[in-house]
Amino acid sequence: MTTCDFCGKQESDEAKTLTWTTATERGRQRVYCDECSRTHLRAMEGKLDSEWW
Ligand SMILES: [Zn+2]
């Protein structure tokens, strides 16, 4: 079971989480679902912390 750290969406199918994004912020691993990854791609590329979104 993988949980999106942004919207809280849960996915039990590992194949679907392949499109999810993992990022490390301040030493903690964060996981974002495909939707949040798309929505926040720009911010992530800018290496902004999720608090800024
Ligand atoms: Zn999400």
mmCIF file of the protein (N, C-alpha, C, O) and its ligand, coordinates in Angstrom:
data_MODEL
# 
_entry.id   MODEL 
# 
loop_
_entity.id 
_entity.type 
_entity.pdbx_number_of_molecules 
1 polymer     1 
2 non-polymer 1 
# 
_entity_poly.entity_id                      1 
_entity_poly.type                           'polypeptide(L)' 
_entity_poly.nstd_linkage                   no 
_entity_poly.nstd_monomer                   no 
_entity_poly.pdbx_seq_one_letter_code       MTTCDFCGKQESDEAKTLTWTTATERGRQRVYCDECSRTHLRAMEGKLDSEWW 
_entity_poly.pdbx_seq_one_letter_code_can   MTTCDFCGKQESDEAKTLTWTTATERGRQRVYCDECSRTHLRAMEGKLDSEWW 
_entity_poly.pdbx_strand_id                 A 
# 
loop_
_entity_poly_seq.entity_id 
_entity_poly_seq.num 
_entity_poly_seq.mon_id 
_entity_poly_seq.hetero 
1 1  MET n 
1 2  THR n 
1 3  THR n 
1 4  CYS n 
1 5  ASP n 
1 6  PHE n 
1 7  CYS n 
1 8  GLY n 
1 9  LYS n 
1 10 GLN n 
1 11 GLU n 
1 12 SER n 
1 13 ASP n 
1 14 GLU n 
1 15 ALA n 
1 16 LYS n 
1 17 THR n 
1 18 LEU n 
1 19 THR n 
1 20 TRP n 
1 21 THR n 
1 22 THR n 
1 23 ALA n 
1 24 THR n 
1 25 GLU n 
1 26 ARG n 
1 27 GLY n 
1 28 ARG n 
1 29 GLN n 
1 30 ARG n 
1 31 VAL n 
1 32 TYR n 
1 33 CYS n 
1 34 ASP n 
1 35 GLU n 
1 36 CYS n 
1 37 SER n 
1 38 ARG n 
1 39 THR n 
1 40 HIS n 
1 41 LEU n 
1 42 ARG n 
1 43 ALA n 
1 44 MET n 
1 45 GLU n 
1 46 GLY n 
1 47 LYS n 
1 48 LEU n 
1 49 ASP n 
1 50 SER n 
1 51 GLU n 
1 52 TRP n 
1 53 TRP n 
# 
loop_
_struct_asym.id 
_struct_asym.entity_id 
A 1 
B 2 
# 
loop_
_chem_comp.id 
_chem_comp.type 
_chem_comp.mon_nstd_flag 
ALA 'L-peptide linking' y 
ARG 'L-peptide linking' y 
ASP 'L-peptide linking' y 
CYS 'L-peptide linking' y 
GLN 'L-peptide linking' y 
GLU 'L-peptide linking' y 
GLY 'peptide linking'   y 
HIS 'L-peptide linking' y 
LEU 'L-peptide linking' y 
LYS 'L-peptide linking' y 
MET 'L-peptide linking' y 
PHE 'L-peptide linking' y 
SER 'L-peptide linking' y 
THR 'L-peptide linking' y 
TRP 'L-peptide linking' y 
TYR 'L-peptide linking' y 
VAL 'L-peptide linking' y 
ZN  non-polymer         . 
# 
_pdbx_entity_nonpoly.entity_id   2 
_pdbx_entity_nonpoly.name        ? 
_pdbx_entity_nonpoly.comp_id     ZN 
# 
_pdbx_nonpoly_scheme.asym_id         B 
_pdbx_nonpoly_scheme.entity_id       2 
_pdbx_nonpoly_scheme.mon_id          ZN 
_pdbx_nonpoly_scheme.ndb_seq_num     1 
_pdbx_nonpoly_scheme.pdb_seq_num     101 
_pdbx_nonpoly_scheme.auth_seq_num    101 
_pdbx_nonpoly_scheme.pdb_mon_id      ZN 
_pdbx_nonpoly_scheme.auth_mon_id     ZN 
_pdbx_nonpoly_scheme.pdb_strand_id   A 
_pdbx_nonpoly_scheme.pdb_ins_code    . 
# 
loop_
_atom_site.group_PDB 
_atom_site.id 
_atom_site.type_symbol 
_atom_site.label_atom_id 
_atom_site.label_alt_id 
_atom_site.label_comp_id 
_atom_site.label_asym_id 
_atom_site.label_entity_id 
_atom_site.label_seq_id 
_atom_site.pdbx_PDB_ins_code 
_atom_site.Cartn_x 
_atom_site.Cartn_y 
_atom_site.Cartn_z 
_atom_site.occupancy 
_atom_site.B_iso_or_equiv 
_atom_site.pdbx_formal_charge 
_atom_site.auth_seq_id 
_atom_site.auth_comp_id 
_atom_site.auth_asym_id 
_atom_site.auth_atom_id 
_atom_site.pdbx_PDB_model_num 
ATOM   1   N  N  . MET A 1 1  ? 0.848  -1.207 0.000   1.00 0.00 ? 1   MET A N  1 
ATOM   2   C  CA . MET A 1 1  ? 0.000  0.000  0.000   1.00 0.00 ? 1   MET A CA 1 
ATOM   3   C  C  . MET A 1 1  ? 0.880  1.252  0.000   1.00 0.00 ? 1   MET A C  1 
ATOM   4   O  O  . MET A 1 1  ? 1.729  1.434  0.873   1.00 0.00 ? 1   MET A O  1 
ATOM   5   N  N  . THR A 1 2  ? 0.662  2.093  -0.980  1.00 0.00 ? 2   THR A N  1 
ATOM   6   C  CA . THR A 1 2  ? 1.395  3.349  -1.048  1.00 0.00 ? 2   THR A CA 1 
ATOM   7   C  C  . THR A 1 2  ? 0.416  4.499  -0.859  1.00 0.00 ? 2   THR A C  1 
ATOM   8   O  O  . THR A 1 2  ? -0.676 4.495  -1.426  1.00 0.00 ? 2   THR A O  1 
ATOM   9   N  N  . THR A 1 3  ? 0.812  5.479  -0.062  1.00 0.00 ? 3   THR A N  1 
ATOM   10  C  CA . THR A 1 3  ? -0.055 6.622  0.197   1.00 0.00 ? 3   THR A CA 1 
ATOM   11  C  C  . THR A 1 3  ? 0.582  7.900  -0.312  1.00 0.00 ? 3   THR A C  1 
ATOM   12  O  O  . THR A 1 3  ? 1.758  8.154  -0.053  1.00 0.00 ? 3   THR A O  1 
ATOM   13  N  N  . CYS A 1 4  ? -0.181 8.704  -1.032  1.00 0.00 ? 4   CYS A N  1 
ATOM   14  C  CA . CYS A 1 4  ? 0.320  9.980  -1.515  1.00 0.00 ? 4   CYS A CA 1 
ATOM   15  C  C  . CYS A 1 4  ? 0.484  10.938 -0.331  1.00 0.00 ? 4   CYS A C  1 
ATOM   16  O  O  . CYS A 1 4  ? -0.438 11.115 0.465   1.00 0.00 ? 4   CYS A O  1 
ATOM   17  N  N  . ASP A 1 5  ? 1.656  11.548 -0.224  1.00 0.00 ? 5   ASP A N  1 
ATOM   18  C  CA . ASP A 1 5  ? 1.911  12.453 0.897   1.00 0.00 ? 5   ASP A CA 1 
ATOM   19  C  C  . ASP A 1 5  ? 1.284  13.815 0.691   1.00 0.00 ? 5   ASP A C  1 
ATOM   20  O  O  . ASP A 1 5  ? 1.288  14.647 1.599   1.00 0.00 ? 5   ASP A O  1 
ATOM   21  N  N  . PHE A 1 6  ? 0.742  14.053 -0.503  1.00 0.00 ? 6   PHE A N  1 
ATOM   22  C  CA . PHE A 1 6  ? 0.131  15.364 -0.732  1.00 0.00 ? 6   PHE A CA 1 
ATOM   23  C  C  . PHE A 1 6  ? -1.389 15.317 -0.570  1.00 0.00 ? 6   PHE A C  1 
ATOM   24  O  O  . PHE A 1 6  ? -1.952 16.115 0.180   1.00 0.00 ? 6   PHE A O  1 
ATOM   25  N  N  . CYS A 1 7  ? -2.063 14.388 -1.266  1.00 0.00 ? 7   CYS A N  1 
ATOM   26  C  CA . CYS A 1 7  ? -3.528 14.346 -1.210  1.00 0.00 ? 7   CYS A CA 1 
ATOM   27  C  C  . CYS A 1 7  ? -4.052 13.191 -0.365  1.00 0.00 ? 7   CYS A C  1 
ATOM   28  O  O  . CYS A 1 7  ? -5.249 13.118 -0.088  1.00 0.00 ? 7   CYS A O  1 
ATOM   29  N  N  . GLY A 1 8  ? -3.152 12.279 0.051   1.00 0.00 ? 8   GLY A N  1 
ATOM   30  C  CA . GLY A 1 8  ? -3.580 11.195 0.914   1.00 0.00 ? 8   GLY A CA 1 
ATOM   31  C  C  . GLY A 1 8  ? -4.185 10.007 0.176   1.00 0.00 ? 8   GLY A C  1 
ATOM   32  O  O  . GLY A 1 8  ? -4.656 9.060  0.804   1.00 0.00 ? 8   GLY A O  1 
ATOM   33  N  N  . LYS A 1 9  ? -4.173 10.053 -1.147  1.00 0.00 ? 9   LYS A N  1 
ATOM   34  C  CA . LYS A 1 9  ? -4.712 8.954  -1.952  1.00 0.00 ? 9   LYS A CA 1 
ATOM   35  C  C  . LYS A 1 9  ? -3.920 7.669  -1.697  1.00 0.00 ? 9   LYS A C  1 
ATOM   36  O  O  . LYS A 1 9  ? -2.694 7.695  -1.581  1.00 0.00 ? 9   LYS A O  1 
ATOM   37  N  N  . GLN A 1 10 ? -4.637 6.548  -1.613  1.00 0.00 ? 10  GLN A N  1 
ATOM   38  C  CA . GLN A 1 10 ? -3.965 5.279  -1.369  1.00 0.00 ? 10  GLN A CA 1 
ATOM   39  C  C  . GLN A 1 10 ? -4.096 4.368  -2.577  1.00 0.00 ? 10  GLN A C  1 
ATOM   40  O  O  . GLN A 1 10 ? -5.143 4.315  -3.222  1.00 0.00 ? 10  GLN A O  1 
ATOM   41  N  N  . GLU A 1 11 ? -3.018 3.651  -2.874  1.00 0.00 ? 11  GLU A N  1 
ATOM   42  C  CA . GLU A 1 11 ? -3.008 2.733  -4.009  1.00 0.00 ? 11  GLU A CA 1 
ATOM   43  C  C  . GLU A 1 11 ? -2.355 1.429  -3.590  1.00 0.00 ? 11  GLU A C  1 
ATOM   44  O  O  . GLU A 1 11 ? -1.206 1.418  -3.147  1.00 0.00 ? 11  GLU A O  1 
ATOM   45  N  N  . SER A 1 12 ? -3.087 0.324  -3.730  1.00 0.00 ? 12  SER A N  1 
ATOM   46  C  CA . SER A 1 12 ? -2.542 -0.966 -3.318  1.00 0.00 ? 12  SER A CA 1 
ATOM   47  C  C  . SER A 1 12 ? -1.918 -1.703 -4.499  1.00 0.00 ? 12  SER A C  1 
ATOM   48  O  O  . SER A 1 12 ? -1.174 -2.665 -4.311  1.00 0.00 ? 12  SER A O  1 
ATOM   49  N  N  . ASP A 1 13 ? -2.221 -1.250 -5.720  1.00 0.00 ? 13  ASP A N  1 
ATOM   50  C  CA . ASP A 1 13 ? -1.678 -1.891 -6.913  1.00 0.00 ? 13  ASP A CA 1 
ATOM   51  C  C  . ASP A 1 13 ? -0.300 -1.314 -7.236  1.00 0.00 ? 13  ASP A C  1 
ATOM   52  O  O  . ASP A 1 13 ? -0.178 -0.163 -7.657  1.00 0.00 ? 13  ASP A O  1 
ATOM   53  N  N  . GLU A 1 14 ? 0.725  -2.126 -7.033  1.00 0.00 ? 14  GLU A N  1 
ATOM   54  C  CA . GLU A 1 14 ? 2.092  -1.634 -7.229  1.00 0.00 ? 14  GLU A CA 1 
ATOM   55  C  C  . GLU A 1 14 ? 2.355  -1.155 -8.645  1.00 0.00 ? 14  GLU A C  1 
ATOM   56  O  O  . GLU A 1 14 ? 3.115  -0.209 -8.852  1.00 0.00 ? 14  GLU A O  1 
ATOM   57  N  N  . ALA A 1 15 ? 1.728  -1.807 -9.625  1.00 0.00 ? 15  ALA A N  1 
ATOM   58  C  CA . ALA A 1 15 ? 1.938  -1.428 -11.024 1.00 0.00 ? 15  ALA A CA 1 
ATOM   59  C  C  . ALA A 1 15 ? 1.520  0.021  -11.259 1.00 0.00 ? 15  ALA A C  1 
ATOM   60  O  O  . ALA A 1 15 ? 2.129  0.732  -12.059 1.00 0.00 ? 15  ALA A O  1 
ATOM   61  N  N  . LYS A 1 16 ? 0.475  0.446  -10.554 1.00 0.00 ? 16  LYS A N  1 
ATOM   62  C  CA . LYS A 1 16 ? -0.016 1.816  -10.741 1.00 0.00 ? 16  LYS A CA 1 
ATOM   63  C  C  . LYS A 1 16 ? 0.880  2.833  -10.058 1.00 0.00 ? 16  LYS A C  1 
ATOM   64  O  O  . LYS A 1 16 ? 0.935  3.992  -10.470 1.00 0.00 ? 16  LYS A O  1 
ATOM   65  N  N  . THR A 1 17 ? 1.575  2.412  -9.028  1.00 0.00 ? 17  THR A N  1 
ATOM   66  C  CA . THR A 1 17 ? 2.426  3.365  -8.316  1.00 0.00 ? 17  THR A CA 1 
ATOM   67  C  C  . THR A 1 17 ? 3.755  3.581  -9.043  1.00 0.00 ? 17  THR A C  1 
ATOM   68  O  O  . THR A 1 17 ? 4.585  4.382  -8.613  1.00 0.00 ? 17  THR A O  1 
ATOM   69  N  N  . LEU A 1 18 ? 3.943  2.857  -10.147 1.00 0.00 ? 18  LEU A N  1 
ATOM   70  C  CA . LEU A 1 18 ? 5.176  3.053  -10.924 1.00 0.00 ? 18  LEU A CA 1 
ATOM   71  C  C  . LEU A 1 18 ? 5.238  4.462  -11.493 1.00 0.00 ? 18  LEU A C  1 
ATOM   72  O  O  . LEU A 1 18 ? 6.323  4.994  -11.724 1.00 0.00 ? 18  LEU A O  1 
ATOM   73  N  N  . THR A 1 19 ? 4.083  5.064  -11.717 1.00 0.00 ? 19  THR A N  1 
ATOM   74  C  CA . THR A 1 19 ? 4.047  6.418  -12.268 1.00 0.00 ? 19  THR A CA 1 
ATOM   75  C  C  . THR A 1 19 ? 4.091  7.471  -11.161 1.00 0.00 ? 19  THR A C  1 
ATOM   76  O  O  . THR A 1 19 ? 4.133  8.670  -11.435 1.00 0.00 ? 19  THR A O  1 
ATOM   77  N  N  . TRP A 1 20 ? 4.082  7.016  -9.930  1.00 0.00 ? 20  TRP A N  1 
ATOM   78  C  CA . TRP A 1 20 ? 4.153  7.961  -8.827  1.00 0.00 ? 20  TRP A CA 1 
ATOM   79  C  C  . TRP A 1 20 ? 5.570  8.495  -8.691  1.00 0.00 ? 20  TRP A C  1 
ATOM   80  O  O  . TRP A 1 20 ? 6.518  7.922  -9.229  1.00 0.00 ? 20  TRP A O  1 
ATOM   81  N  N  . THR A 1 21 ? 5.700  9.581  -7.976  1.00 0.00 ? 21  THR A N  1 
ATOM   82  C  CA . THR A 1 21 ? 6.997  10.217 -7.824  1.00 0.00 ? 21  THR A CA 1 
ATOM   83  C  C  . THR A 1 21 ? 7.456  10.150 -6.378  1.00 0.00 ? 21  THR A C  1 
ATOM   84  O  O  . THR A 1 21 ? 6.677  10.401 -5.459  1.00 0.00 ? 21  THR A O  1 
ATOM   85  N  N  . THR A 1 22 ? 8.721  9.811  -6.181  1.00 0.00 ? 22  THR A N  1 
ATOM   86  C  CA . THR A 1 22 ? 9.275  9.855  -4.836  1.00 0.00 ? 22  THR A CA 1 
ATOM   87  C  C  . THR A 1 22 ? 10.285 10.986 -4.784  1.00 0.00 ? 22  THR A C  1 
ATOM   88  O  O  . THR A 1 22 ? 11.034 11.214 -5.734  1.00 0.00 ? 22  THR A O  1 
ATOM   89  N  N  . ALA A 1 23 ? 10.296 11.676 -3.685  1.00 0.00 ? 23  ALA A N  1 
ATOM   90  C  CA . ALA A 1 23 ? 11.229 12.777 -3.519  1.00 0.00 ? 23  ALA A CA 1 
ATOM   91  C  C  . ALA A 1 23 ? 11.724 12.783 -2.086  1.00 0.00 ? 23  ALA A C  1 
ATOM   92  O  O  . ALA A 1 23 ? 11.029 12.330 -1.177  1.00 0.00 ? 23  ALA A O  1 
ATOM   93  N  N  . THR A 1 24 ? 12.907 13.290 -1.895  1.00 0.00 ? 24  THR A N  1 
ATOM   94  C  CA . THR A 1 24 ? 13.449 13.377 -0.540  1.00 0.00 ? 24  THR A CA 1 
ATOM   95  C  C  . THR A 1 24 ? 13.508 14.845 -0.131  1.00 0.00 ? 24  THR A C  1 
ATOM   96  O  O  . THR A 1 24 ? 14.175 15.664 -0.764  1.00 0.00 ? 24  THR A O  1 
ATOM   97  N  N  . GLU A 1 25 ? 12.796 15.149 0.938   1.00 0.00 ? 25  GLU A N  1 
ATOM   98  C  CA . GLU A 1 25 ? 12.769 16.520 1.434   1.00 0.00 ? 25  GLU A CA 1 
ATOM   99  C  C  . GLU A 1 25 ? 13.285 16.525 2.865   1.00 0.00 ? 25  GLU A C  1 
ATOM   100 O  O  . GLU A 1 25 ? 12.727 15.859 3.736   1.00 0.00 ? 25  GLU A O  1 
ATOM   101 N  N  . ARG A 1 26 ? 14.328 17.261 3.099   1.00 0.00 ? 26  ARG A N  1 
ATOM   102 C  CA . ARG A 1 26 ? 14.900 17.357 4.440   1.00 0.00 ? 26  ARG A CA 1 
ATOM   103 C  C  . ARG A 1 26 ? 15.132 15.987 5.056   1.00 0.00 ? 26  ARG A C  1 
ATOM   104 O  O  . ARG A 1 26 ? 14.877 15.785 6.243   1.00 0.00 ? 26  ARG A O  1 
ATOM   105 N  N  . GLY A 1 27 ? 15.623 15.029 4.239   1.00 0.00 ? 27  GLY A N  1 
ATOM   106 C  CA . GLY A 1 27 ? 15.951 13.716 4.746   1.00 0.00 ? 27  GLY A CA 1 
ATOM   107 C  C  . GLY A 1 27 ? 14.775 12.768 4.864   1.00 0.00 ? 27  GLY A C  1 
ATOM   108 O  O  . GLY A 1 27 ? 14.958 11.589 5.167   1.00 0.00 ? 27  GLY A O  1 
ATOM   109 N  N  . ARG A 1 28 ? 13.559 13.268 4.628   1.00 0.00 ? 28  ARG A N  1 
ATOM   110 C  CA . ARG A 1 28 ? 12.392 12.389 4.696   1.00 0.00 ? 28  ARG A CA 1 
ATOM   111 C  C  . ARG A 1 28 ? 11.941 12.040 3.294   1.00 0.00 ? 28  ARG A C  1 
ATOM   112 O  O  . ARG A 1 28 ? 11.953 12.888 2.402   1.00 0.00 ? 28  ARG A O  1 
ATOM   113 N  N  . GLN A 1 29 ? 11.541 10.787 3.095   1.00 0.00 ? 29  GLN A N  1 
ATOM   114 C  CA . GLN A 1 29 ? 11.063 10.380 1.787   1.00 0.00 ? 29  GLN A CA 1 
ATOM   115 C  C  . GLN A 1 29 ? 9.589  10.712 1.646   1.00 0.00 ? 29  GLN A C  1 
ATOM   116 O  O  . GLN A 1 29 ? 8.784  10.397 2.523   1.00 0.00 ? 29  GLN A O  1 
ATOM   117 N  N  . ARG A 1 30 ? 9.246  11.342 0.550   1.00 0.00 ? 30  ARG A N  1 
ATOM   118 C  CA . ARG A 1 30 ? 7.855  11.696 0.280   1.00 0.00 ? 30  ARG A CA 1 
ATOM   119 C  C  . ARG A 1 30 ? 7.429  10.985 -0.988  1.00 0.00 ? 30  ARG A C  1 
ATOM   120 O  O  . ARG A 1 30 ? 8.240  10.773 -1.889  1.00 0.00 ? 30  ARG A O  1 
ATOM   121 N  N  . VAL A 1 31 ? 6.153  10.612 -1.061  1.00 0.00 ? 31  VAL A N  1 
ATOM   122 C  CA . VAL A 1 31 ? 5.625  9.936  -2.236  1.00 0.00 ? 31  VAL A CA 1 
ATOM   123 C  C  . VAL A 1 31 ? 4.425  10.724 -2.743  1.00 0.00 ? 31  VAL A C  1 
ATOM   124 O  O  . VAL A 1 31 ? 3.559  11.124 -1.965  1.00 0.00 ? 31  VAL A O  1 
ATOM   125 N  N  . TYR A 1 32 ? 4.383  10.944 -4.063  1.00 0.00 ? 32  TYR A N  1 
ATOM   126 C  CA . TYR A 1 32 ? 3.277  11.694 -4.652  1.00 0.00 ? 32  TYR A CA 1 
ATOM   127 C  C  . TYR A 1 32 ? 2.645  10.883 -5.772  1.00 0.00 ? 32  TYR A C  1 
ATOM   128 O  O  . TYR A 1 32 ? 3.351  10.295 -6.591  1.00 0.00 ? 32  TYR A O  1 
ATOM   129 N  N  . CYS A 1 33 ? 1.315  10.851 -5.810  1.00 0.00 ? 33  CYS A N  1 
ATOM   130 C  CA . CYS A 1 33 ? 0.611  10.092 -6.834  1.00 0.00 ? 33  CYS A CA 1 
ATOM   131 C  C  . CYS A 1 33 ? 0.793  10.750 -8.204  1.00 0.00 ? 33  CYS A C  1 
ATOM   132 O  O  . CYS A 1 33 ? 1.308  11.863 -8.309  1.00 0.00 ? 33  CYS A O  1 
ATOM   133 N  N  . ASP A 1 34 ? 0.365  10.045 -9.244  1.00 0.00 ? 34  ASP A N  1 
ATOM   134 C  CA . ASP A 1 34 ? 0.572  10.555 -10.594 1.00 0.00 ? 34  ASP A CA 1 
ATOM   135 C  C  . ASP A 1 34 ? -0.092 11.910 -10.793 1.00 0.00 ? 34  ASP A C  1 
ATOM   136 O  O  . ASP A 1 34 ? 0.463  12.784 -11.458 1.00 0.00 ? 34  ASP A O  1 
ATOM   137 N  N  . GLU A 1 35 ? -1.275 12.085 -10.221 1.00 0.00 ? 35  GLU A N  1 
ATOM   138 C  CA . GLU A 1 35 ? -1.984 13.356 -10.376 1.00 0.00 ? 35  GLU A CA 1 
ATOM   139 C  C  . GLU A 1 35 ? -1.216 14.502 -9.729  1.00 0.00 ? 35  GLU A C  1 
ATOM   140 O  O  . GLU A 1 35 ? -0.999 15.545 -10.345 1.00 0.00 ? 35  GLU A O  1 
ATOM   141 N  N  . CYS A 1 36 ? -0.814 14.299 -8.497  1.00 0.00 ? 36  CYS A N  1 
ATOM   142 C  CA . CYS A 1 36 ? -0.082 15.343 -7.783  1.00 0.00 ? 36  CYS A CA 1 
ATOM   143 C  C  . CYS A 1 36 ? 1.269  15.587 -8.451  1.00 0.00 ? 36  CYS A C  1 
ATOM   144 O  O  . CYS A 1 36 ? 1.749  16.720 -8.490  1.00 0.00 ? 36  CYS A O  1 
ATOM   145 N  N  . SER A 1 37 ? 1.881  14.527 -8.977  1.00 0.00 ? 37  SER A N  1 
ATOM   146 C  CA . SER A 1 37 ? 3.158  14.673 -9.645  1.00 0.00 ? 37  SER A CA 1 
ATOM   147 C  C  . SER A 1 37 ? 3.022  15.608 -10.834 1.00 0.00 ? 37  SER A C  1 
ATOM   148 O  O  . SER A 1 37 ? 3.859  16.482 -11.058 1.00 0.00 ? 37  SER A O  1 
ATOM   149 N  N  . ARG A 1 38 ? 1.934  15.403 -11.603 1.00 0.00 ? 38  ARG A N  1 
ATOM   150 C  CA . ARG A 1 38 ? 1.698  16.262 -12.764 1.00 0.00 ? 38  ARG A CA 1 
ATOM   151 C  C  . ARG A 1 38 ? 1.427  17.689 -12.339 1.00 0.00 ? 38  ARG A C  1 
ATOM   152 O  O  . ARG A 1 38 ? 2.014  18.634 -12.866 1.00 0.00 ? 38  ARG A O  1 
ATOM   153 N  N  . THR A 1 39 ? 0.528  17.833 -11.376 1.00 0.00 ? 39  THR A N  1 
ATOM   154 C  CA . THR A 1 39 ? 0.117  19.156 -10.927 1.00 0.00 ? 39  THR A CA 1 
ATOM   155 C  C  . THR A 1 39 ? 1.289  19.956 -10.379 1.00 0.00 ? 39  THR A C  1 
ATOM   156 O  O  . THR A 1 39 ? 1.389  21.164 -10.593 1.00 0.00 ? 39  THR A O  1 
ATOM   157 N  N  . HIS A 1 40 ? 2.165  19.267 -9.674  1.00 0.00 ? 40  HIS A N  1 
ATOM   158 C  CA . HIS A 1 40 ? 3.219  19.987 -8.974  1.00 0.00 ? 40  HIS A CA 1 
ATOM   159 C  C  . HIS A 1 40 ? 4.595  19.791 -9.578  1.00 0.00 ? 40  HIS A C  1 
ATOM   160 O  O  . HIS A 1 40 ? 5.614  20.079 -8.951  1.00 0.00 ? 40  HIS A O  1 
ATOM   161 N  N  . LEU A 1 41 ? 4.607  19.287 -10.826 1.00 0.00 ? 41  LEU A N  1 
ATOM   162 C  CA . LEU A 1 41 ? 5.882  19.021 -11.476 1.00 0.00 ? 41  LEU A CA 1 
ATOM   163 C  C  . LEU A 1 41 ? 6.774  20.253 -11.504 1.00 0.00 ? 41  LEU A C  1 
ATOM   164 O  O  . LEU A 1 41 ? 7.973  20.175 -11.237 1.00 0.00 ? 41  LEU A O  1 
ATOM   165 N  N  . ARG A 1 42 ? 6.177  21.376 -11.827 1.00 0.00 ? 42  ARG A N  1 
ATOM   166 C  CA . ARG A 1 42 ? 6.955  22.617 -11.906 1.00 0.00 ? 42  ARG A CA 1 
ATOM   167 C  C  . ARG A 1 42 ? 7.612  22.955 -10.577 1.00 0.00 ? 42  ARG A C  1 
ATOM   168 O  O  . ARG A 1 42 ? 8.798  23.276 -10.507 1.00 0.00 ? 42  ARG A O  1 
ATOM   169 N  N  . ALA A 1 43 ? 6.803  22.874 -9.524  1.00 0.00 ? 43  ALA A N  1 
ATOM   170 C  CA . ALA A 1 43 ? 7.330  23.201 -8.200  1.00 0.00 ? 43  ALA A CA 1 
ATOM   171 C  C  . ALA A 1 43 ? 8.418  22.215 -7.798  1.00 0.00 ? 43  ALA A C  1 
ATOM   172 O  O  . ALA A 1 43 ? 9.419  22.588 -7.186  1.00 0.00 ? 43  ALA A O  1 
ATOM   173 N  N  . MET A 1 44 ? 8.205  20.939 -8.155  1.00 0.00 ? 44  MET A N  1 
ATOM   174 C  CA . MET A 1 44 ? 9.184  19.928 -7.790  1.00 0.00 ? 44  MET A CA 1 
ATOM   175 C  C  . MET A 1 44 ? 10.491 20.157 -8.540  1.00 0.00 ? 44  MET A C  1 
ATOM   176 O  O  . MET A 1 44 ? 11.577 19.994 -7.984  1.00 0.00 ? 44  MET A O  1 
ATOM   177 N  N  . GLU A 1 45 ? 10.371 20.536 -9.806  1.00 0.00 ? 45  GLU A N  1 
ATOM   178 C  CA . GLU A 1 45 ? 11.576 20.801 -10.576 1.00 0.00 ? 45  GLU A CA 1 
ATOM   179 C  C  . GLU A 1 45 ? 12.328 21.978 -9.995  1.00 0.00 ? 45  GLU A C  1 
ATOM   180 O  O  . GLU A 1 45 ? 13.555 22.047 -10.072 1.00 0.00 ? 45  GLU A O  1 
ATOM   181 N  N  . GLY A 1 46 ? 11.575 22.917 -9.405  1.00 0.00 ? 46  GLY A N  1 
ATOM   182 C  CA . GLY A 1 46 ? 12.197 24.069 -8.785  1.00 0.00 ? 46  GLY A CA 1 
ATOM   183 C  C  . GLY A 1 46 ? 12.735 23.746 -7.406  1.00 0.00 ? 46  GLY A C  1 
ATOM   184 O  O  . GLY A 1 46 ? 13.284 24.607 -6.717  1.00 0.00 ? 46  GLY A O  1 
ATOM   185 N  N  . LYS A 1 47 ? 12.568 22.470 -7.007  1.00 0.00 ? 47  LYS A N  1 
ATOM   186 C  CA . LYS A 1 47 ? 13.046 21.991 -5.718  1.00 0.00 ? 47  LYS A CA 1 
ATOM   187 C  C  . LYS A 1 47 ? 12.476 22.787 -4.541  1.00 0.00 ? 47  LYS A C  1 
ATOM   188 O  O  . LYS A 1 47 ? 13.163 23.068 -3.559  1.00 0.00 ? 47  LYS A O  1 
ATOM   189 N  N  . LEU A 1 48 ? 11.194 23.139 -4.678  1.00 0.00 ? 48  LEU A N  1 
ATOM   190 C  CA . LEU A 1 48 ? 10.531 23.819 -3.571  1.00 0.00 ? 48  LEU A CA 1 
ATOM   191 C  C  . LEU A 1 48 ? 9.953  22.772 -2.635  1.00 0.00 ? 48  LEU A C  1 
ATOM   192 O  O  . LEU A 1 48 ? 9.526  21.710 -3.088  1.00 0.00 ? 48  LEU A O  1 
ATOM   193 N  N  . ASP A 1 49 ? 9.932  23.044 -1.374  1.00 0.00 ? 49  ASP A N  1 
ATOM   194 C  CA . ASP A 1 49 ? 9.337  22.122 -0.427  1.00 0.00 ? 49  ASP A CA 1 
ATOM   195 C  C  . ASP A 1 49 ? 7.823  22.151 -0.577  1.00 0.00 ? 49  ASP A C  1 
ATOM   196 O  O  . ASP A 1 49 ? 7.263  23.140 -1.050  1.00 0.00 ? 49  ASP A O  1 
ATOM   197 N  N  . SER A 1 50 ? 7.162  21.074 -0.180  1.00 0.00 ? 50  SER A N  1 
ATOM   198 C  CA . SER A 1 50 ? 5.720  20.977 -0.363  1.00 0.00 ? 50  SER A CA 1 
ATOM   199 C  C  . SER A 1 50 ? 4.969  22.053 0.407   1.00 0.00 ? 50  SER A C  1 
ATOM   200 O  O  . SER A 1 50 ? 3.830  22.373 0.066   1.00 0.00 ? 50  SER A O  1 
ATOM   201 N  N  . GLU A 1 51 ? 5.576  22.603 1.419   1.00 0.00 ? 51  GLU A N  1 
ATOM   202 C  CA . GLU A 1 51 ? 4.912  23.659 2.182   1.00 0.00 ? 51  GLU A CA 1 
ATOM   203 C  C  . GLU A 1 51 ? 4.642  24.897 1.324   1.00 0.00 ? 51  GLU A C  1 
ATOM   204 O  O  . GLU A 1 51 ? 3.781  25.716 1.646   1.00 0.00 ? 51  GLU A O  1 
ATOM   205 N  N  . TRP A 1 52 ? 5.389  25.018 0.232   1.00 0.00 ? 52  TRP A N  1 
ATOM   206 C  CA . TRP A 1 52 ? 5.251  26.199 -0.629  1.00 0.00 ? 52  TRP A CA 1 
ATOM   207 C  C  . TRP A 1 52 ? 4.144  26.037 -1.648  1.00 0.00 ? 52  TRP A C  1 
ATOM   208 O  O  . TRP A 1 52 ? 3.766  27.016 -2.291  1.00 0.00 ? 52  TRP A O  1 
ATOM   209 N  N  . TRP A 1 53 ? 3.609  24.840 -1.820  1.00 0.00 ? 53  TRP A N  1 
ATOM   210 C  CA . TRP A 1 53 ? 2.641  24.607 -2.878  1.00 0.00 ? 53  TRP A CA 1 
ATOM   211 C  C  . TRP A 1 53 ? 1.288  25.193 -2.528  1.00 0.00 ? 53  TRP A C  1 
ATOM   212 O  O  . TRP A 1 53 ? 0.347  25.087 -3.314  1.00 0.00 ? 53  TRP A O  1 
HETATM 213 ZN ZN . ZN  B 2 .  ? -1.793 12.800 -4.676  1.00 0.00 2 101 ZN  A ZN 1 
# 
